[in-house]
Amino acid sequence: MKLIHLSDLHLGKRVNEFSMLEDQAYILQEILEIIDDEAPDAVLVAGDVYDKSIPPAEAVELFDDFLVRLARRKLPVFIISGNHDSPERLAFAGRLIDASGIHLSPVYHGCVEPLTLCDEHGEVDIFMLPFVKPANVRRFFPDEAIDSYTDALRVAIGRMPVDPARRSVLVTHQFVTGAARCESEELSVGGSDNVDSSVFDAFDYVALGHLHGPQNVAEERVRYCGTPLKYSFSEASHKKSVTVVQLGEKGALAIRTIPLIPRRDLVELRGTYNELTLKSFYERTTYRDDYVHITLTDEEDVPDAVGKLRVIYRNLMKLDYDNARTRRSAEITGAEAVEQKTPFELFAEFYELQNNAPMSEQQADLIRGKIGKLWEEEA
């Protein structure tokens, strides 16, 4: 059985105040062409369909068009909500459109029943588990000890009717311990959202969403396919792709990727103003149309550098300087990317500064638990 694994479309996203809708429409068309070429048995969309819980109308229209075009291909599609989605909004009318082959995960209610596909090797059960927090699972299983995300997933999966003799696929949206994150992804409190990969032992393939970089976690059968587009300059080096999963008989799995070529790339350029404005440099590249982050190394600021550079680099998103002045300023202020640190990391640094010693393991566990509980209550 051949499956196409997608996730984290983030429809409606803006990057540095640039709307990505045109680029998203372009890449969805490219995905449809890949689907036509590959002729899969089903498509899995592992959450974060939208970038916000209340997406703009244009994003909803784009996703609606994508679903209609998938439905015309008579192709089963399995879609779950991610942490950026509103599960209630995404699941709206799900029972009505089931007959079209588009299956939307309902809001988690303690029971996840599989949908079954068949091929020459027998039946394959598809389980759809949307993004859940411990509180979501604890609500339905108050007698279970659910203190962490791993506990929540273990309980939720433990209540699924997974038959070890049959092939089973899980579509879910979580952060699995050991996976590599980047700046564009939402960081949780002190790593409290980590899920141990052992909770997925019952499945032949786990189609994950949440992280933007394509990667296997722990083993090949537990995989993030990544985003179809780059949504941050921290992703500039990523090679975006579609994941193709081939399930043979029980225990047989093959995975490959098909590259996705965007309408406009995200690139980072570095050099002096004169170097970056040489025709011999930019005219032989796609940089004039790409989304660009430029770091100028000139010692003196260039007057109206953004305006001048945008004459060449039409989609200049961000401009920085790296010179003696900026480095000295960083040293004086101790400026670091504070926004990239979790609240636990910030607290740990503050504690060590105040006490001239790091927290003990017991203290660290206590703080993680307290902050995690506050984070959960706020959500």
C-alpha positions as CSV (number, residue, x, y, z in Angstrom):
1,M,0.0,0.0,0.0
2,K,1.3,3.4,-1.0
3,L,0.7,6.4,1.2
4,I,1.6,10.1,0.7
5,H,2.5,11.7,4.0
6,L,2.0,15.5,4.3
7,S,1.9,17.9,7.3
8,D,2.2,21.5,8.5
9,L,0.7,23.3,5.5
10,H,0.3,26.4,7.7
11,L,-2.1,27.9,5.2
12,G,-2.5,31.6,5.7
13,K,0.9,32.0,7.2
14,R,2.8,35.3,7.0
15,V,6.6,35.3,7.1
16,N,8.2,38.6,8.2
17,E,4.8,40.2,7.2
18,F,4.9,38.7,3.7
19,S,1.8,36.6,2.8
20,M,2.7,33.1,1.7
21,L,-0.7,32.3,0.1
22,E,0.5,32.5,-3.5
23,D,3.4,30.3,-2.7
24,Q,1.2,27.9,-0.9
25,A,-1.3,27.6,-3.8
26,Y,1.7,26.9,-6.1
27,I,3.1,24.2,-3.9
28,L,-0.3,22.5,-3.4
29,Q,-0.6,22.3,-7.2
30,E,2.9,20.7,-7.2
31,I,1.7,18.2,-4.6
32,L,-1.3,17.3,-6.7
33,E,0.9,16.6,-9.6
34,I,3.1,14.3,-7.5
35,I,-0.1,12.5,-6.3
36,D,-1.1,12.1,-9.9
37,D,2.3,10.6,-10.8
38,E,2.5,8.4,-7.8
39,A,-1.1,7.2,-7.7
40,P,-1.1,6.5,-4.0
41,D,-3.8,4.5,-2.1
42,A,-4.3,7.4,0.4
43,V,-3.0,10.8,1.5
44,L,-2.2,11.5,5.2
45,V,-2.2,15.1,6.4
46,A,-0.7,15.2,9.9
47,G,-2.0,18.5,11.3
48,D,-1.4,22.2,11.2
49,V,-3.5,22.6,8.1
50,Y,-3.8,26.3,9.1
51,D,-1.4,28.7,10.7
52,K,-4.0,30.0,13.2
53,S,-7.0,28.6,15.0
54,I,-9.1,31.3,13.2
55,P,-7.6,31.3,9.7
56,P,-8.2,34.1,7.1
57,A,-10.9,33.4,4.6
58,E,-8.4,33.1,1.8
59,A,-6.7,30.3,3.6
60,V,-10.0,28.4,4.1
61,E,-10.8,28.9,0.4
62,L,-7.4,27.5,-0.6
63,F,-7.8,24.4,1.5
64,D,-11.4,23.9,0.3
65,D,-10.1,24.0,-3.3
66,F,-7.3,21.5,-2.4
67,L,-9.8,19.1,-0.8
68,V,-12.3,19.3,-3.7
69,R,-9.5,18.5,-6.2
70,L,-8.4,15.5,-4.0
71,A,-12.0,14.3,-3.8
72,R,-12.3,14.3,-7.6
73,R,-9.4,11.9,-7.7
74,K,-11.5,9.4,-5.6
75,L,-8.6,9.2,-3.1
76,P,-9.0,8.5,0.6
77,V,-7.6,11.5,2.6
78,F,-7.0,11.4,6.3
79,I,-6.6,14.8,8.1
80,I,-6.0,15.6,11.7
81,S,-5.8,18.9,13.6
82,G,-2.5,20.2,14.9
83,N,-1.6,22.6,17.7
84,H,-2.1,25.6,15.3
85,D,-5.6,24.4,14.3
86,S,-8.9,24.7,16.0
87,P,-10.0,21.1,16.2
88,E,-13.7,22.1,16.3
89,R,-13.4,24.3,13.2
90,L,-11.4,21.8,11.2
91,A,-13.8,18.9,12.1
92,F,-16.8,20.9,11.1
93,A,-19.1,18.8,8.8
94,G,-16.6,16.0,8.9
95,R,-19.4,13.3,9.2
96,L,-21.1,14.8,6.1
97,I,-18.1,14.7,3.9
98,D,-16.9,11.3,4.9
99,A,-18.7,9.8,1.9
100,S,-16.4,11.8,-0.4
101,G,-13.4,10.0,1.0
102,I,-12.2,13.0,2.9
103,H,-11.9,11.9,6.6
104,L,-11.4,14.7,9.2
105,S,-10.5,13.7,12.8
106,P,-13.1,14.7,15.3
107,V,-12.3,16.6,18.4
108,Y,-10.6,14.1,20.8
109,H,-13.3,12.4,22.9
110,G,-11.4,9.5,24.4
111,C,-12.2,7.0,21.6
112,V,-10.2,6.7,18.4
113,E,-11.6,4.1,16.0
114,P,-9.7,3.1,12.8
115,L,-10.7,3.5,9.2
116,T,-9.6,0.5,7.2
117,L,-8.1,0.2,3.7
118,C,-7.3,-3.0,1.8
119,D,-4.6,-4.1,-0.6
120,E,-3.2,-7.4,-1.8
121,H,-1.6,-8.1,1.6
122,G,-4.8,-7.6,3.6
123,E,-6.2,-4.8,5.7
124,V,-4.5,-1.6,7.0
125,D,-6.0,0.3,9.9
126,I,-5.6,4.1,9.9
127,F,-5.8,5.7,13.3
128,M,-6.2,9.5,13.5
129,L,-5.1,11.1,16.8
130,P,-5.2,14.9,16.7
131,F,-2.9,17.1,18.8
132,V,-3.7,16.5,22.4
133,K,-2.4,17.9,25.7
134,P,-2.4,15.9,29.0
135,A,-5.6,17.8,30.1
136,N,-7.5,16.6,27.0
137,V,-6.8,13.0,27.8
138,R,-7.1,13.3,31.5
139,R,-10.7,14.6,31.1
140,F,-11.8,11.2,29.7
141,F,-9.6,9.0,31.9
142,P,-9.6,10.7,35.3
143,D,-8.5,7.5,37.1
144,E,-5.3,7.3,35.0
145,A,-2.0,8.9,36.2
146,I,-1.4,11.4,33.4
147,D,1.3,13.9,34.3
148,S,3.1,14.3,31.0
149,Y,2.6,14.2,27.3
150,T,4.1,10.7,27.2
151,D,1.5,9.6,29.8
152,A,-1.2,11.2,27.7
153,L,-0.2,9.5,24.5
154,R,0.3,6.2,26.2
155,V,-3.2,6.2,27.6
156,A,-4.8,7.5,24.5
157,I,-3.1,4.9,22.3
158,G,-3.6,2.2,24.9
159,R,-7.4,2.6,24.5
160,M,-7.2,2.2,20.7
161,P,-8.2,-1.1,19.3
162,V,-4.8,-1.8,17.7
163,D,-4.6,-5.4,16.4
164,P,-0.9,-6.6,16.5
165,A,-1.6,-9.1,13.7
166,R,-2.7,-6.4,11.3
167,R,-0.8,-3.5,9.8
168,S,-1.6,-0.2,11.6
169,V,-0.8,3.4,10.8
170,L,-1.1,6.3,13.2
171,V,-1.5,9.9,12.0
172,T,-0.7,12.3,14.9
173,H,0.8,15.6,15.8
174,Q,3.3,15.8,18.7
175,F,6.9,16.5,19.5
176,V,8.8,13.2,19.8
177,T,11.9,13.2,22.1
178,G,15.1,13.3,20.1
179,A,13.7,15.1,17.1
180,A,15.5,18.2,15.8
181,R,13.6,21.5,16.1
182,C,14.2,24.9,14.4
183,E,13.3,28.5,15.3
184,S,10.0,28.5,13.4
185,E,8.4,25.9,15.5
186,E,6.5,26.6,18.7
187,L,8.6,25.8,21.8
188,S,6.9,24.5,24.8
189,V,7.8,24.8,28.4
190,G,11.1,23.2,29.4
191,G,10.6,20.4,26.9
192,S,7.4,19.3,28.8
193,D,5.7,18.5,25.5
194,N,8.2,15.7,24.7
195,V,6.7,12.3,23.9
196,D,8.8,9.2,24.1
197,S,8.8,7.2,20.9
198,S,8.1,3.9,22.8
199,V,4.4,4.9,22.9
200,F,4.3,4.2,19.1
201,D,5.6,0.6,19.3
202,A,2.3,-0.9,18.2
203,F,2.3,0.8,14.8
204,D,3.9,-0.1,11.5
205,Y,4.1,3.5,10.5
206,V,3.6,6.8,12.4
207,A,2.9,9.8,10.2
208,L,4.0,12.7,12.4
209,G,3.3,16.4,12.1
210,H,4.6,19.4,14.1
211,L,8.3,19.7,13.2
212,H,9.3,21.5,10.0
213,G,12.4,19.5,9.1
214,P,11.9,16.1,7.4
215,Q,13.4,13.4,9.7
216,N,13.0,10.0,11.1
217,V,12.8,9.7,14.9
218,A,14.4,6.7,16.7
219,E,13.6,4.5,13.7
220,E,12.4,4.8,10.1
221,R,8.8,4.0,10.8
222,V,8.3,7.1,13.1
223,R,8.7,10.0,10.7
224,Y,8.1,13.8,10.3
225,C,7.6,14.7,6.7
226,G,8.3,18.4,7.3
227,T,6.6,21.4,5.9
228,P,6.1,21.8,2.1
229,L,7.6,25.3,2.2
230,K,10.2,27.1,4.2
231,Y,8.6,29.3,6.8
232,S,11.6,30.8,8.6
233,F,15.2,31.6,7.7
234,S,16.1,28.9,10.3
235,E,14.8,26.5,7.6
236,A,16.9,28.0,4.8
237,S,19.0,24.8,4.5
238,H,16.1,22.4,4.6
239,K,15.3,20.3,1.5
240,K,11.5,20.2,1.4
241,S,9.8,17.1,0.1
242,V,6.8,14.8,0.0
243,T,7.2,11.5,1.9
244,V,6.1,8.4,0.0
245,V,5.4,5.4,2.3
246,Q,5.2,1.9,0.9
247,L,3.7,-0.7,3.2
248,G,4.3,-4.3,2.1
249,E,3.3,-7.4,4.1
250,K,3.4,-7.0,7.9
251,G,6.8,-5.7,8.9
252,A,7.8,-4.5,5.4
253,L,8.3,-0.8,5.0
254,A,10.0,1.4,2.4
255,I,10.2,5.2,2.5
256,R,11.4,7.7,-0.1
257,T,11.0,11.4,-0.7
258,I,10.2,13.5,-3.7
259,P,11.6,17.0,-3.7
260,L,9.3,20.0,-3.7
261,I,10.5,23.0,-5.7
262,P,9.0,26.3,-4.5
263,R,8.0,29.2,-6.6
264,R,10.3,31.4,-4.5
265,D,13.0,30.1,-2.2
266,L,14.1,31.5,1.2
267,V,17.8,32.3,1.1
268,E,20.3,34.0,3.3
269,L,23.0,36.2,1.8
270,R,26.0,37.7,3.4
271,G,28.6,40.2,2.2
272,T,29.3,43.9,1.7
273,Y,26.8,46.1,-0.1
274,N,29.1,46.3,-3.1
275,E,29.5,42.6,-3.3
276,L,25.8,41.9,-3.1
277,T,24.9,44.5,-5.8
278,L,27.3,43.2,-8.4
279,K,25.4,42.1,-11.5
280,S,27.7,39.1,-12.0
281,F,26.5,37.9,-8.5
282,Y,22.8,38.2,-8.6
283,E,21.8,38.0,-12.3
284,R,22.8,34.3,-12.6
285,T,20.6,33.3,-9.6
286,T,17.0,33.3,-8.6
287,Y,17.8,35.7,-5.8
288,R,16.0,38.6,-7.4
289,D,12.6,36.9,-6.8
290,D,13.5,34.8,-3.8
291,Y,12.7,35.7,-0.2
292,V,16.0,37.1,1.1
293,H,17.6,37.7,4.4
294,I,20.7,39.9,3.9
295,T,23.5,40.4,6.4
296,L,25.7,43.3,5.4
297,T,29.3,43.2,6.7
298,D,30.1,46.9,5.9
299,E,31.6,48.7,8.8
300,E,29.5,51.8,8.1
301,D,25.7,51.7,7.7
302,V,24.5,52.1,4.1
303,P,21.9,54.9,3.8
304,D,18.5,53.6,2.9
305,A,20.0,50.1,2.4
306,V,16.6,48.4,2.4
307,G,15.2,50.6,-0.3
308,K,18.3,50.3,-2.4
309,L,18.6,46.6,-2.1
310,R,14.9,46.0,-2.8
311,V,15.5,47.4,-6.3
312,I,17.5,44.3,-6.9
313,Y,16.1,41.8,-4.3
314,R,12.4,42.4,-4.8
315,N,11.4,40.2,-1.8
316,L,14.0,41.3,0.7
317,M,12.4,40.3,4.0
318,K,15.1,41.1,6.6
319,L,18.3,43.1,6.8
320,D,21.0,42.9,9.4
321,Y,24.6,44.1,9.9
322,D,27.5,42.1,11.2
323,N,30.4,44.3,11.9
324,A,32.5,45.6,14.8
325,R,29.8,47.9,16.0
326,T,27.0,45.2,16.2
327,R,29.3,42.6,17.8
328,R,30.5,45.1,20.4
329,S,26.8,46.0,21.1
330,A,26.0,42.4,21.6
331,E,28.8,41.9,24.0
332,I,27.8,45.0,26.1
333,T,24.2,44.1,26.3
334,G,24.7,40.4,26.5
335,A,22.0,40.2,23.9
336,E,20.9,36.7,23.0
337,A,17.9,35.2,21.2
338,V,15.8,35.2,24.4
339,E,12.7,34.5,22.4
340,Q,14.1,31.2,21.3
341,K,14.5,30.0,24.9
342,T,11.9,28.2,26.8
343,P,10.6,29.6,30.1
344,F,12.3,26.8,31.9
345,E,15.7,27.7,30.4
346,L,15.2,31.3,31.3
347,F,14.3,30.4,34.9
348,A,17.3,28.1,35.2
349,E,19.6,30.9,34.1
350,F,18.0,33.3,36.6
351,Y,18.3,30.7,39.4
352,E,22.0,30.1,38.7
353,L,22.7,33.8,38.5
354,Q,21.0,34.4,41.9
355,N,22.4,31.4,43.7
356,N,25.8,30.9,42.0
357,A,24.9,27.3,41.4
358,P,22.6,25.4,39.1
359,M,19.3,23.8,40.2
360,S,19.4,20.2,41.4
361,E,17.6,17.5,39.4
362,Q,14.8,17.5,42.0
363,Q,14.4,21.3,41.7
364,A,14.5,21.1,37.9
365,D,11.8,18.5,37.8
366,L,9.6,20.5,40.3
367,I,9.9,23.7,38.1
368,R,9.2,21.8,34.9
369,G,6.1,20.4,36.5
370,K,4.9,23.7,37.9
371,I,5.5,25.6,34.6
372,G,4.0,22.8,32.6
373,K,0.8,22.9,34.7
374,L,0.6,26.7,34.3
375,W,1.1,26.4,30.5
376,E,-1.6,23.8,30.3
377,E,-4.1,25.8,32.4
378,E,-3.5,28.9,30.2
379,A,-4.1,26.8,27.0
